[in-house]
Amino acid sequence: MSGQMFYKDEFSAYLKRRSFLLRIGLITGGIFLNSCYKKIRSAKYNIQGALQGPDANAGHLLRDKLKLPSAKNTRKVKTLIVGSGISGLSAGRWLKKNGETDFEILELEKHIGGNSYFGSNKIASYPLGAHYITIANNDDALLIDFLKEIDVITHFEGQLPYYNDYYLTFDPEERLLINGAWQEGLIPDFGVPIADKKEVRRFLAEVDQLKNTRGNDGKFLFNIPLNSSSTDENYRKLDKITFEAYLKEKGYRSKYLLWYLNYACKDDYGQKISHVSAWAGLHYFASRRGMAANAAQNAILTWPEGNGWIMKKLAEQLKAHIKTSNLCYELKPISNGNTLVTVWNTKTQLTENIEVEKIILCAPQFVNNRLLENFNRNIDYKAFNYSPWLIANITTNELPESKGVSLCWDNVAYNTSSVGYVNAAQQHLNLSEDKKVITYYLPLCDFEPAIARLAAYSRNYEQWLDIVIPELEVIHPGITKAIETIDFWVWGHGMITPAKDFIWSKNLEKAKLPIDNKIFFAHSDLSGVSIFEEAFHQGINAAKQVINATS
Ligand SMILES: Cc1cc2nc3c(=O)[nH]c(=O)nc-3n(C[C@H](O)[C@H](O)[C@H](O)COP(=O)(O)OP(=O)(O)OC[C@H]3O[C@@H](n4cnc5c(N)ncnc54)[C@H](O)[C@@H]3O)c2cc1C
């Protein structure tokens, strides 16, 4: 049993309870990031909005292992899922699909969805994290089944899936601001010297060939989910060098190409080519080969609320099983072979014990490290590094334009810190010409993650404006006076970094193993690549393991 004796009499109970709440920051408000909307106004910019993020108090409680009040009761649940991100919801969906009814999904936040959470205001819904997936690889039967289930794939024409036209990105899709004008597409082209263009073409031809190459075991070299990729050592060894070293060795020097590759790695991994492995860098380009009856290869699927839409679809059948505002605090083995899980309800502020037969931890490994202090997992948690991100949802009356291609769904500027912005309104059917909400993505990768994270947590609203506004002014000169609101969201541990020697390391292999056939793991960080598809498959794999272990 965790916690300490707490409620002796009413008064001491009040005092102790208050001091506990003070310690976890619930009363002082000293830790300012959480998911509640609190409006702040910047006089300097005459802009208002909020500064939010995942529940910092809960994180603090776990990190410092503050003692909880004792639990008053213990109840039983057959299978507990911790975390309602894509991996947790996917695990729940699989259990339900296979006839399991006795399971619960606990989520520490007031809302479900993890990094696929979203927001909305009177103009539009918008993503706060994950915002798109590409059409499924045709050999990914489980994902294709799910996309059929939720009407993203409406039917098949011959062998090829037909995707719901409402969910394919509406045209125009992507543009890049380079050399003073917006060009179509994100690969630098406008004003780019011939020699650089040749190098870009050489790289694209190389990854195109890799995309269609199989290893000595007959599997594609790079595939989604990652664990269906070839084990061919000739290619797996690319995980032991950085993408930057690989590109240098191959003689790629064009500043335009290197900018594009840095952009791609920042976009998918939150880090530059110097910080991801060559295997991961190539995976971005060579793993997606989805074909459709009505869309180009690798076409993008998106919704106004980003992947929040697909997350809600996953959760639709699971409502009765989900409990939000429930922080899983600790796991303990008990003598009857079950596991005792201590849970802190952030709303009622009460502790509860749940005795479970099986548990699927769908939280990131830095959290599991805290939860599993009573177990010997024997892995190196320090190898798990997460990139912090800032997301800014900007409501503006106007987007002053430079010459060239007009507003697209994805809008990126060459040589800026961010990876650009998406225009959430693009997927709305009632497109409004006046007000827009644009979602701007800034990976915080100029310093090591721990330092960047600390700096991100320390900045106030106006300091974020000082970072974001100058870049917006480069992209859309004069925009500041047209902005109505900017809402910031900070992800301290946004995406797992596929650093060199991480994805195919013994450490990650060990981290995926269940403990005593009772504690199972599913989170995108266990794939090494933080994308919807990996979280989706992680959830299914863990649920399958639970079902097998039970039978
Ligand atoms: C800025 C950003 C942009 C992204 N863009 C894309 C994109 O466009 N496309 C894409 O495919 N992917 C994108 N991703 C990756 C995204 O992370 C994955 O697609 C997916 O949402 C990850 O799901 P998950 O279940 O693995 O993890 P998470 O989303 O991290 O879910 C874990 C859940 O566990 C909960 N939890 C943690 N600890 C506890 C505890 N102790 N008790 C109870 N609950 C707990 C958390 O609150 C969270 O809800 C993006 C990520 C970020 C940060």
The ligand as a Tripos MOL2 file, in Angstrom:
@<TRIPOS>MOLECULE
LIG
   53    58     1     0     0
SMALL
NO_CHARGES

@<TRIPOS>ATOM
      1 C1          3.6560   18.7670  -31.8700 C.3       1 LIG1
      2 C2          3.3850   17.3830  -32.3360 C.ar      1 LIG1
      3 C3          2.9340   17.1720  -33.6350 C.ar      1 LIG1
      4 C4          2.6810   15.8820  -34.0810 C.ar      1 LIG1
      5 N1          2.2120   15.7140  -35.3470 N.ar      1 LIG1
      6 C5          1.9140   14.4740  -35.7840 C.ar      1 LIG1
      7 C6          1.2910   14.2920  -37.0460 C.ar      1 LIG1
      8 O1          0.9780   15.2540  -37.7450 O.2       1 LIG1
      9 N2          1.0150   13.0260  -37.4480 N.ar      1 LIG1
     10 C7          1.3060   11.9440  -36.6680 C.ar      1 LIG1
     11 O2          1.0320   10.8060  -37.0880 O.2       1 LIG1
     12 N3          1.8740   12.0950  -35.4560 N.ar      1 LIG1
     13 C8          2.1720   13.3260  -34.9880 C.ar      1 LIG1
     14 N4          2.6840   13.4880  -33.7340 N.ar      1 LIG1
     15 C9          3.0180   12.2940  -32.9510 C.3       1 LIG1
     16 C10         1.9540   11.8410  -31.9540 C.3       1 LIG1
     17 O3          2.6550   11.8460  -30.7620 O.3       1 LIG1
     18 C11         1.4480   10.4490  -32.2630 C.3       1 LIG1
     19 O4          0.7770   10.4720  -33.5030 O.3       1 LIG1
     20 C12         0.4580    9.8770  -31.2300 C.3       1 LIG1
     21 O5         -0.5380   10.8040  -30.9140 O.3       1 LIG1
     22 C13         1.1520    9.3680  -29.9660 C.3       1 LIG1
     23 O6          0.2480    8.6120  -29.2010 O.3       1 LIG1
     24 P1          0.7260    7.7660  -27.9470 P.3       1 LIG1
     25 O7         -0.4400    7.0350  -27.4170 O.co2     1 LIG1
     26 O8          1.9130    6.9680  -28.3140 O.co2     1 LIG1
     27 O9          1.2450    8.8150  -26.8770 O.3       1 LIG1
     28 P2          0.6780   10.0870  -26.1170 P.3       1 LIG1
     29 O10        -0.0510   10.9460  -27.0440 O.co2     1 LIG1
     30 O11         1.8740   10.6100  -25.4040 O.co2     1 LIG1
     31 O12        -0.3450    9.5060  -25.0440 O.3       1 LIG1
     32 C14         0.0060    9.1230  -23.7320 C.3       1 LIG1
     33 C15        -1.1640    9.4250  -22.8130 C.3       1 LIG1
     34 O13        -0.8900    8.9000  -21.5190 O.3       1 LIG1
     35 C16        -1.3150    9.8400  -20.5480 C.3       1 LIG1
     36 N5         -0.5660    9.5720  -19.3150 N.ar      1 LIG1
     37 C17         0.7620    9.7230  -19.1200 C.ar      1 LIG1
     38 N6          1.0850    9.3690  -17.8700 N.ar      1 LIG1
     39 C18        -0.0540    8.9650  -17.2660 C.ar      1 LIG1
     40 C19        -0.3490    8.4870  -15.9660 C.ar      1 LIG1
     41 N7          0.6020    8.3370  -15.0440 N.pl3     1 LIG1
     42 N8         -1.6350    8.1900  -15.6560 N.ar      1 LIG1
     43 C20        -2.6240    8.3340  -16.5830 C.ar      1 LIG1
     44 N9         -2.3870    8.7870  -17.8350 N.ar      1 LIG1
     45 C21        -1.1150    9.0940  -18.1770 C.ar      1 LIG1
     46 C22        -0.9890   11.1770  -21.1810 C.3       1 LIG1
     47 O14        -1.6780   12.2400  -20.5720 O.3       1 LIG1
     48 C23        -1.4060   10.9190  -22.6260 C.3       1 LIG1
     49 O15        -2.7650   11.2140  -22.8230 O.3       1 LIG1
     50 C24         2.9160   14.7720  -33.2350 C.ar      1 LIG1
     51 C25         3.3760   14.9850  -31.9240 C.ar      1 LIG1
     52 C26         3.5900   16.2740  -31.4760 C.ar      1 LIG1
     53 C27         4.0690   16.4960  -30.0790 C.3       1 LIG1
@<TRIPOS>BOND
     1     1     2 1
     2     2     3 ar
     3     2    52 ar
     4     3     4 ar
     5     4     5 ar
     6     4    50 ar
     7     5     6 ar
     8     6     7 ar
     9     6    13 1
    10     7     8 2
    11     7     9 ar
    12     9    10 ar
    13    10    11 2
    14    10    12 ar
    15    12    13 ar
    16    13    14 ar
    17    14    15 1
    18    14    50 ar
    19    15    16 1
    20    16    17 1
    21    16    18 1
    22    18    19 1
    23    18    20 1
    24    20    21 1
    25    20    22 1
    26    22    23 1
    27    23    24 1
    28    24    25 2
    29    24    26 1
    30    24    27 1
    31    27    28 1
    32    28    29 2
    33    28    30 1
    34    28    31 1
    35    31    32 1
    36    32    33 1
    37    33    34 1
    38    33    48 1
    39    34    35 1
    40    35    36 1
    41    35    46 1
    42    36    37 ar
    43    36    45 ar
    44    37    38 ar
    45    38    39 ar
    46    39    40 ar
    47    39    45 ar
    48    40    41 1
    49    40    42 ar
    50    42    43 ar
    51    43    44 ar
    52    44    45 ar
    53    46    47 1
    54    46    48 1
    55    48    49 1
    56    50    51 ar
    57    51    52 ar
    58    52    53 1
@<TRIPOS>SUBSTRUCTURE
     1 LIG1         1 GROUP 0 **** ****
